[in-house]
Amino acid sequence: MMRAQPNSRQTRRPRGEAGISLVELIVAMTIMSVISAMILLSWFALSKSYSYSVTSNKARDNARQAIARLEREIRDAQGNEATTEVALVRARPRWIVVSTTFNDALNANPNTLPRLVMYRLYRDGELWRFHDANRDGVIAGVDMSPPDTWPAANPFNTAEQANGEGRTLLVKDVVNDKVPSVDNPTPLFRYSRYEADGSLVQDQVYLGSTNRGRVVAVQVNLMVDINPERSPIYTEFQTTAQLRNQR
């Protein structure tokens, strides 16, 4: 007598045999996706924070070095006996020219005449330094008399950055021409002098050697965007340089 075969729909999984259902698989994949997304978001946030820290620290360091160098060269400015020019050769809101032997390879010689050094802020937000490298009394490749009417549009030709004598890029992303607004920018340089009655007067422009010869101090106000191409974060660097050889 033959034994009846069991119905296939009545077949049960043997005891001890492991397995997961489709629902359990979907739940596990969802949990793993959420965890992976959290890990990736945390990594992107940390990477962005690190990138910002590196960029902002570099911008601050460049600005500090530039303003420290600027202060020393202005402070040690001196008149040129050969040309009878005063120590402060140009006094404008976006640029300054001084006659100095500071940071000059020949300054150990007391007979060395001072050379011209210029700091100029361009419309692209870059602050450059130029100097008279061949000591002929001019800074080649740079316009020494542009119509710098403040706060009109920045008039300087950026081609000077490639052709100017002794050129050095000091700081990028300078925002003086934009802060607090384009119509009301922040002067990079302000100049202080004493009147005959002893009162102290501060202005953004001094024309003529007589007026420039009365300037006793230069205030530098450098504003830099330390978070370029993103939400702007402005940092302000200030110093005052006393023209000790012109007082």
Phi and psi in degrees as GROMACS dihedral restraints (atoms count N, CA, C in turn):
[ dihedral_restraints ]
;  ai    aj    ak    al  type     phi  dphi    fc
    3     4     5     6     1   -83.1    20    10
    4     5     6     7     1   140.3    20    10
    6     7     8     9     1   -82.4    20    10
    7     8     9    10     1   136.8    20    10
    9    10    11    12     1   -68.5    20    10
   10    11    12    13     1   137.6    20    10
   12    13    14    15     1   -75.4    20    10
   13    14    15    16     1   139.1    20    10
   15    16    17    18     1   -68.4    20    10
   16    17    18    19     1   146.1    20    10
   18    19    20    21     1   -63.9    20    10
   19    20    21    22     1   132.3    20    10
   21    22    23    24     1   -62.7    20    10
   22    23    24    25     1   -30.3    20    10
   24    25    26    27     1   -74.8    20    10
   25    26    27    28     1   -11.0    20    10
   27    28    29    30     1   -98.1    20    10
   28    29    30    31     1     1.6    20    10
   30    31    32    33     1   -71.7    20    10
   31    32    33    34     1   130.4    20    10
   33    34    35    36     1  -112.7    20    10
   34    35    36    37     1   153.6    20    10
   36    37    38    39     1   -68.3    20    10
   37    38    39    40     1   132.9    20    10
   39    40    41    42     1   -62.1    20    10
   40    41    42    43     1   149.5    20    10
   42    43    44    45     1   -62.8    20    10
   43    44    45    46     1   141.0    20    10
   45    46    47    48     1    88.0    20    10
   46    47    48    49     1    -5.1    20    10
   48    49    50    51     1   -87.8    20    10
   49    50    51    52     1   119.2    20    10
   51    52    53    54     1   -83.3    20    10
   52    53    54    55     1   162.1    20    10
   54    55    56    57     1   173.8    20    10
   55    56    57    58     1   161.0    20    10
   57    58    59    60     1  -127.4    20    10
   58    59    60    61     1   152.7    20    10
   60    61    62    63     1   -89.7    20    10
   61    62    63    64     1   170.5    20    10
   63    64    65    66     1   -63.5    20    10
   64    65    66    67     1   -38.6    20    10
   66    67    68    69     1   -63.0    20    10
   67    68    69    70     1   -43.5    20    10
   69    70    71    72     1   -63.7    20    10
   70    71    72    73     1   -37.4    20    10
   72    73    74    75     1   -65.2    20    10
   73    74    75    76     1   -43.2    20    10
   75    76    77    78     1   -64.3    20    10
   76    77    78    79     1   -41.6    20    10
   78    79    80    81     1   -62.6    20    10
   79    80    81    82     1   -43.6    20    10
   81    82    83    84     1   -63.9    20    10
   82    83    84    85     1   -41.5    20    10
   84    85    86    87     1   -65.8    20    10
   85    86    87    88     1   -36.9    20    10
   87    88    89    90     1   -64.8    20    10
   88    89    90    91     1   -44.2    20    10
   90    91    92    93     1   -62.5    20    10
   91    92    93    94     1   -43.1    20    10
   93    94    95    96     1   -64.8    20    10
   94    95    96    97     1   -37.1    20    10
   96    97    98    99     1   -64.9    20    10
   97    98    99   100     1   -41.7    20    10
   99   100   101   102     1   -64.0    20    10
  100   101   102   103     1   -43.8    20    10
  102   103   104   105     1   -63.8    20    10
  103   104   105   106     1   -42.5    20    10
  105   106   107   108     1   -64.0    20    10
  106   107   108   109     1   -41.2    20    10
  108   109   110   111     1   -63.0    20    10
  109   110   111   112     1   -40.9    20    10
  111   112   113   114     1   -63.5    20    10
  112   113   114   115     1   -40.4    20    10
  114   115   116   117     1   -65.8    20    10
  115   116   117   118     1   -43.9    20    10
  117   118   119   120     1   -65.6    20    10
  118   119   120   121     1   -42.2    20    10
  120   121   122   123     1   -63.1    20    10
  121   122   123   124     1   -39.9    20    10
  123   124   125   126     1   -65.3    20    10
  124   125   126   127     1   -40.6    20    10
  126   127   128   129     1   -65.7    20    10
  127   128   129   130     1   -43.4    20    10
  129   130   131   132     1   -63.0    20    10
  130   131   132   133     1   -40.4    20    10
  132   133   134   135     1   -64.3    20    10
  133   134   135   136     1   -43.6    20    10
  135   136   137   138     1   -66.3    20    10
  136   137   138   139     1   -39.8    20    10
  138   139   140   141     1   -64.1    20    10
  139   140   141   142     1   -41.6    20    10
  141   142   143   144     1   -65.2    20    10
  142   143   144   145     1   -41.5    20    10
  144   145   146   147     1   -64.6    20    10
  145   146   147   148     1   -41.0    20    10
  147   148   149   150     1   -65.1    20    10
  148   149   150   151     1   -43.5    20    10
  150   151   152   153     1   -61.7    20    10
  151   152   153   154     1   -42.0    20    10
  153   154   155   156     1   -64.6    20    10
  154   155   156   157     1   -41.3    20    10
  156   157   158   159     1   -62.5    20    10
  157   158   159   160     1   -43.4    20    10
  159   160   161   162     1   -64.7    20    10
  160   161   162   163     1   -47.0    20    10
  162   163   164   165     1   -64.2    20    10
  163   164   165   166     1   -46.8    20    10
  165   166   167   168     1   -67.9    20    10
  166   167   168   169     1   -38.8    20    10
  168   169   170   171     1   -65.8    20    10
  169   170   171   172     1   -38.6    20    10
  171   172   173   174     1   -65.7    20    10
  172   173   174   175     1   -42.0    20    10
  174   175   176   177     1   -63.3    20    10
  175   176   177   178     1   -43.1    20    10
  177   178   179   180     1   -63.8    20    10
  178   179   180   181     1   -42.1    20    10
  180   181   182   183     1   -64.9    20    10
  181   182   183   184     1   -43.3    20    10
  183   184   185   186     1   -62.2    20    10
  184   185   186   187     1   -41.2    20    10
  186   187   188   189     1   -66.1    20    10
  187   188   189   190     1   -42.3    20    10
  189   190   191   192     1   -63.4    20    10
  190   191   192   193     1   -43.4    20    10
  192   193   194   195     1   -64.6    20    10
  193   194   195   196     1   -41.1    20    10
  195   196   197   198     1   -64.4    20    10
  196   197   198   199     1   -45.0    20    10
  198   199   200   201     1   -72.5    20    10
  199   200   201   202     1   -30.2    20    10
  201   202   203   204     1   -68.2    20    10
  202   203   204   205     1   -42.1    20    10
  204   205   206   207     1   -66.4    20    10
  205   206   207   208     1   -41.4    20    10
  207   208   209   210     1   -59.8    20    10
  208   209   210   211     1   -45.7    20    10
  210   211   212   213     1   -61.6    20    10
  211   212   213   214     1   -43.8    20    10
  213   214   215   216     1   -65.2    20    10
  214   215   216   217     1   -41.8    20    10
  216   217   218   219     1   -71.0    20    10
  217   218   219   220     1   -36.2    20    10
  219   220   221   222     1   -68.8    20    10
  220   221   222   223     1   -42.6    20    10
  222   223   224   225     1   -62.0    20    10
  223   224   225   226     1   -36.1    20    10
  225   226   227   228     1   -95.1    20    10
  226   227   228   229     1    11.8    20    10
  228   229   230   231     1   -62.3    20    10
  229   230   231   232     1   145.4    20    10
  231   232   233   234     1  -147.7    20    10
  232   233   234   235     1   151.9    20    10
  234   235   236   237     1   -65.6    20    10
  235   236   237   238     1   154.9    20    10
  237   238   239   240     1  -101.0    20    10
  238   239   240   241     1   112.7    20    10
  240   241   242   243     1   -64.6    20    10
  241   242   243   244     1   -29.4    20    10
  243   244   245   246     1   -70.7    20    10
  244   245   246   247     1   -31.1    20    10
  246   247   248   249     1  -112.2    20    10
  247   248   249   250     1    -3.0    20    10
  249   250   251   252     1    56.6    20    10
  250   251   252   253     1    23.5    20    10
  252   253   254   255     1   -83.3    20    10
  253   254   255   256     1   143.5    20    10
  255   256   257   258     1   -73.2    20    10
  256   257   258   259     1   167.9    20    10
  258   259   260   261     1   -63.7    20    10
  259   260   261   262     1   -36.6    20    10
  261   262   263   264     1   -94.1    20    10
  262   263   264   265     1   102.7    20    10
  264   265   266   267     1   -83.7    20    10
  265   266   267   268     1   -34.8    20    10
  267   268   269   270     1  -138.9    20    10
  268   269   270   271     1   139.0    20    10
  270   271   272   273     1  -134.3    20    10
  271   272   273   274     1    92.2    20    10
  273   274   275   276     1  -128.5    20    10
  274   275   276   277     1   166.2    20    10
  276   277   278   279     1   -71.2    20    10
  277   278   279   280     1   -30.8    20    10
  279   280   281   282     1  -103.7    20    10
  280   281   282   283     1    -9.8    20    10
  282   283   284   285     1  -153.2    20    10
  283   284   285   286     1   157.4    20    10
  285   286   287   288     1  -145.6    20    10
  286   287   288   289     1   144.9    20    10
  288   289   290   291     1  -130.1    20    10
  289   290   291   292     1   128.9    20    10
  291   292   293   294     1  -126.7    20    10
  292   293   294   295     1   160.0    20    10
  294   295   296   297     1  -107.5    20    10
  295   296   297   298     1   116.8    20    10
  297   298   299   300     1  -152.1    20    10
  298   299   300   301     1   155.3    20    10
  300   301   302   303     1  -107.0    20    10
  301   302   303   304     1     1.5    20    10
  303   304   305   306     1   -63.1    20    10
  304   305   306   307     1   141.2    20    10
  306   307   308   309     1    60.6    20    10
  307   308   309   310     1    30.0    20    10
  309   310   311   312     1  -108.3    20    10
  310   311   312   313     1   134.7    20    10
  312   313   314   315     1   -60.1    20    10
  313   314   315   316     1   -23.5    20    10
  315   316   317   318     1  -100.6    20    10
  316   317   318   319     1    11.2    20    10
  318   319   320   321     1   -73.7    20    10
  319   320   321   322     1    -7.0    20    10
  321   322   323   324     1   -73.3    20    10
  322   323   324   325     1   -19.4    20    10
  324   325   326   327     1   -89.1    20    10
  325   326   327   328     1   118.7    20    10
  327   328   329   330     1   -64.4    20    10
  328   329   330   331     1   -16.4    20    10
  330   331   332   333     1   -90.6    20    10
  331   332   333   334     1    -0.6    20    10
  333   334   335   336     1   -69.6    20    10
  334   335   336   337     1   126.4    20    10
  336   337   338   339     1   -79.6    20    10
  337   338   339   340     1   146.2    20    10
  339   340   341   342     1   -65.9    20    10
  340   341   342   343     1   153.9    20    10
  342   343   344   345     1  -114.4    20    10
  343   344   345   346     1   163.2    20    10
  345   346   347   348     1   -79.7    20    10
  346   347   348   349     1   137.7    20    10
  348   349   350   351     1  -132.2    20    10
  349   350   351   352     1   131.0    20    10
  351   352   353   354     1  -122.3    20    10
  352   353   354   355     1   141.1    20    10
  354   355   356   357     1  -119.8    20    10
  355   356   357   358     1   129.5    20    10
  357   358   359   360     1  -141.2    20    10
  358   359   360   361     1   134.0    20    10
  360   361   362   363     1  -100.3    20    10
  361   362   363   364     1   125.5    20    10
  363   364   365   366     1   -99.7    20    10
  364   365   366   367     1   167.0    20    10
  366   367   368   369     1   -64.3    20    10
  367   368   369   370     1   -21.1    20    10
  369   370   371   372     1   -84.4    20    10
  370   371   372   373     1     7.8    20    10
  372   373   374   375     1    80.4    20    10
  373   374   375   376     1    18.7    20    10
  375   376   377   378     1  -107.2    20    10
  376   377   378   379     1   134.1    20    10
  378   379   380   381     1  -100.9    20    10
  379   380   381   382     1   121.8    20    10
  381   382   383   384     1  -117.5    20    10
  382   383   384   385     1   152.7    20    10
  384   385   386   387     1  -117.0    20    10
  385   386   387   388     1   137.0    20    10
  387   388   389   390     1  -129.4    20    10
  388   389   390   391     1   154.9    20    10
  390   391   392   393     1  -150.5    20    10
  391   392   393   394     1   160.7    20    10
  393   394   395   396     1   -78.4    20    10
  394   395   396   397     1    89.3    20    10
  396   397   398   399     1   -68.8    20    10
  397   398   399   400     1   -36.2    20    10
  399   400   401   402     1   -97.4    20    10
  400   401   402   403     1     6.3    20    10
  402   403   404   405     1    58.5    20    10
  403   404   405   406     1    41.4    20    10
  405   406   407   408     1  -101.7    20    10
  406   407   408   409     1     7.9    20    10
  408   409   410   411     1    91.7    20    10
  409   410   411   412     1    -0.2    20    10
  411   412   413   414     1  -136.9    20    10
  412   413   414   415     1   161.0    20    10
  414   415   416   417     1  -105.6    20    10
  415   416   417   418     1   102.1    20    10
  417   418   419   420     1   -65.0    20    10
  418   419   420   421     1   145.7    20    10
  420   421   422   423     1    80.2    20    10
  421   422   423   424     1     7.9    20    10
  423   424   425   426     1  -129.8    20    10
  424   425   426   427     1   133.1    20    10
  426   427   428   429     1   -78.5    20    10
  427   428   429   430     1   117.7    20    10
  429   430   431   432     1   -90.6    20    10
  430   431   432   433     1     0.7    20    10
  432   433   434   435     1  -142.1    20    10
  433   434   435   436     1    50.5    20    10
  435   436   437   438     1   -75.0    20    10
  436   437   438   439     1   154.8    20    10
  438   439   440   441     1   -77.9    20    10
  439   440   441   442     1    78.0    20    10
  441   442   443   444     1   -83.1    20    10
  442   443   444   445     1    76.5    20    10
  444   445   446   447     1   -86.7    20    10
  445   446   447   448     1   110.1    20    10
  447   448   449   450     1   -85.6    20    10
  448   449   450   451     1   135.9    20    10
  450   451   452   453     1  -100.1    20    10
  451   452   453   454     1    38.1    20    10
  453   454   455   456     1   -60.9    20    10
  454   455   456   457     1   172.4    20    10
  456   457   458   459     1   -55.0    20    10
  457   458   459   460     1   143.9    20    10
  459   460   461   462     1   -59.8    20    10
  460   461   462   463     1   120.0    20    10
  462   463   464   465     1   -92.2    20    10
  463   464   465   466     1    -2.9    20    10
  465   466   467   468     1   -79.6    20    10
  466   467   468   469     1   140.8    20    10
  468   469   470   471     1   -81.8    20    10
  469   470   471   472     1   119.4    20    10
  471   472   473   474     1   -67.2    20    10
  472   473   474   475     1   -11.5    20    10
  474   475   476   477     1   -64.1    20    10
  475   476   477   478     1   -21.5    20    10
  477   478   479   480     1   -61.6    20    10
  478   479   480   481     1   -26.8    20    10
  480   481   482   483     1   -64.8    20    10
  481   482   483   484     1   -26.1    20    10
  483   484   485   486     1   -97.9    20    10
  484   485   486   487     1   -21.7    20    10
  486   487   488   489     1  -115.2    20    10
  487   488   489   490     1   -13.7    20    10
  489   490   491   492     1   -66.4    20    10
  490   491   492   493     1   142.4    20    10
  492   493   494   495     1   -69.6    20    10
  493   494   495   496     1   132.9    20    10
  495   496   497   498     1    65.6    20    10
  496   497   498   499     1    27.7    20    10
  498   499   500   501     1   -67.1    20    10
  499   500   501   502     1   140.9    20    10
  501   502   503   504     1  -147.8    20    10
  502   503   504   505     1   126.3    20    10
  504   505   506   507     1   -80.0    20    10
  505   506   507   508     1   125.4    20    10
  507   508   509   510     1  -101.9    20    10
  508   509   510   511     1   -49.8    20    10
  510   511   512   513     1  -143.5    20    10
  511   512   513   514     1   139.9    20    10
  513   514   515   516     1  -104.5    20    10
  514   515   516   517     1   168.7    20    10
  516   517   518   519     1    58.7    20    10
  517   518   519   520     1    37.6    20    10
  519   520   521   522     1   -78.7    20    10
  520   521   522   523     1   133.3    20    10
  522   523   524   525     1  -119.6    20    10
  523   524   525   526     1    21.7    20    10
  525   526   527   528     1   -56.3    20    10
  526   527   528   529     1   -34.9    20    10
  528   529   530   531     1   -74.3    20    10
  529   530   531   532     1    -7.5    20    10
  531   532   533   534     1  -116.7    20    10
  532   533   534   535     1   -14.2    20    10
  534   535   536   537     1  -114.4    20    10
  535   536   537   538     1   132.9    20    10
  537   538   539   540     1   -73.3    20    10
  538   539   540   541     1   -15.4    20    10
  540   541   542   543     1  -160.1    20    10
  541   542   543   544     1   168.5    20    10
  543   544   545   546     1   -65.7    20    10
  544   545   546   547     1   -34.9    20    10
  546   547   548   549     1   -79.7    20    10
  547   548   549   550     1   -16.4    20    10
  549   550   551   552     1  -136.5    20    10
  550   551   552   553     1    66.8    20    10
  552   553   554   555     1   -73.9    20    10
  553   554   555   556     1   172.7    20    10
  555   556   557   558     1  -103.7    20    10
  556   557   558   559     1   116.9    20    10
  558   559   560   561     1   -59.5    20    10
  559   560   561   562     1   138.2    20    10
  561   562   563   564     1   -72.3    20    10
  562   563   564   565     1   -35.7    20    10
  564   565   566   567     1  -125.6    20    10
  565   566   567   568     1   138.9    20    10
  567   568   569   570     1  -129.3    20    10
  568   569   570   571     1   147.7    20    10
  570   571   572   573     1  -122.4    20    10
  571   572   573   574     1   138.6    20    10
  573   574   575   576     1  -117.9    20    10
  574   575   576   577     1   136.7    20    10
  576   577   578   579     1  -144.2    20    10
  577   578   579   580     1   160.9    20    10
  579   580   581   582     1   -98.6    20    10
  580   581   582   583     1   135.1    20    10
  582   583   584   585     1   -79.2    20    10
  583   584   585   586     1   171.6    20    10
  585   586   587   588     1   -61.9    20    10
  586   587   588   589     1   -28.8    20    10
  588   589   590   591     1   -85.5    20    10
  589   590   591   592     1     4.7    20    10
  591   592   593   594     1    91.6    20    10
  592   593   594   595     1    -4.1    20    10
  594   595   596   597     1   -76.6    20    10
  595   596   597   598     1   144.9    20    10
  597   598   599   600     1   -92.5    20    10
  598   599   600   601     1   126.7    20    10
  600   601   602   603     1  -118.6    20    10
  601   602   603   604     1   137.2    20    10
  603   604   605   606     1  -120.8    20    10
  604   605   606   607     1   135.2    20    10
  606   607   608   609     1  -145.1    20    10
  607   608   609   610     1   168.8    20    10
  609   610   611   612     1   -95.1    20    10
  610   611   612   613     1   -17.2    20    10
  612   613   614   615     1  -140.5    20    10
  613   614   615   616     1   134.1    20    10
  615   616   617   618     1  -131.2    20    10
  616   617   618   619     1   120.4    20    10
  618   619   620   621     1  -108.3    20    10
  619   620   621   622     1   147.1    20    10
  621   622   623   624     1    86.7    20    10
  622   623   624   625     1   140.8    20    10
  624   625   626   627     1   -64.5    20    10
  625   626   627   628     1   -30.2    20    10
  627   628   629   630     1   -64.4    20    10
  628   629   630   631     1   -49.3    20    10
  630   631   632   633     1   -66.9    20    10
  631   632   633   634     1   -41.7    20    10
  633   634   635   636     1   -65.7    20    10
  634   635   636   637     1   -31.8    20    10
  636   637   638   639     1   -69.5    20    10
  637   638   639   640     1   -15.4    20    10
  639   640   641   642     1   -91.2    20    10
  640   641   642   643     1    -8.9    20    10
  642   643   644   645     1   -69.4    20    10
  643   644   645   646     1   131.3    20    10
  645   646   647   648     1  -111.1    20    10
  646   647   648   649     1   -17.1    20    10
  648   649   650   651     1  -153.1    20    10
  649   650   651   652     1   151.4    20    10
  651   652   653   654     1  -125.1    20    10
  652   653   654   655     1   123.1    20    10
  654   655   656   657     1   -94.2    20    10
  655   656   657   658     1   127.8    20    10
  657   658   659   660     1  -108.9    20    10
  658   659   660   661     1   127.3    20    10
  660   661   662   663     1  -128.2    20    10
  661   662   663   664     1    95.4    20    10
  663   664   665   666     1  -102.7    20    10
  664   665   666   667     1   121.7    20    10
  666   667   668   669     1  -113.5    20    10
  667   668   669   670     1   124.6    20    10
  669   670   671   672     1  -126.2    20    10
  670   671   672   673     1   137.5    20    10
  672   673   674   675     1   -86.0    20    10
  673   674   675   676     1   111.7    20    10
  675   676   677   678     1   -91.8    20    10
  676   677   678   679     1     4.7    20    10
  678   679   680   681     1  -132.9    20    10
  679   680   681   682     1    58.5    20    10
  681   682   683   684     1   -63.6    20    10
  682   683   684   685     1   150.5    20    10
  684   685   686   687     1    67.6    20    10
  685   686   687   688     1     7.6    20    10
  687   688   689   690     1  -134.4    20    10
  688   689   690   691     1  -166.0    20    10
  690   691   692   693     1   -58.2    20    10
  691   692   693   694     1   121.1    20    10
  693   694   695   696     1   -65.2    20    10
  694   695   696   697     1   138.5    20    10
  696   697   698   699     1  -127.8    20    10
  697   698   699   700     1   109.8    20    10
  699   700   701   702     1   -93.9    20    10
  700   701   702   703     1   134.9    20    10
  702   703   704   705     1  -121.8    20    10
  703   704   705   706     1   134.9    20    10
  705   706   707   708     1  -108.7    20    10
  706   707   708   709     1   132.9    20    10
  708   709   710   711     1  -120.5    20    10
  709   710   711   712     1   125.6    20    10
  711   712   713   714     1  -128.0    20    10
  712   713   714   715     1   146.3    20    10
  714   715   716   717     1  -158.1    20    10
  715   716   717   718     1   161.3    20    10
  717   718   719   720     1  -126.9    20    10
  718   719   720   721     1   125.5    20    10
  720   721   722   723     1  -107.2    20    10
  721   722   723   724     1   122.4    20    10
  723   724   725   726     1   -85.9    20    10
  724   725   726   727     1   127.2    20    10
  726   727   728   729     1   -80.7    20    10
  727   728   729   730     1    88.8    20    10
  729   730   731   732     1   -69.8    20    10
  730   731   732   733     1   -22.3    20    10
  732   733   734   735     1   -93.2    20    10
  733   734   735   736     1     3.4    20    10
  735   736   737   738     1  -120.7    20    10
  736   737   738   739     1     2.7    20    10
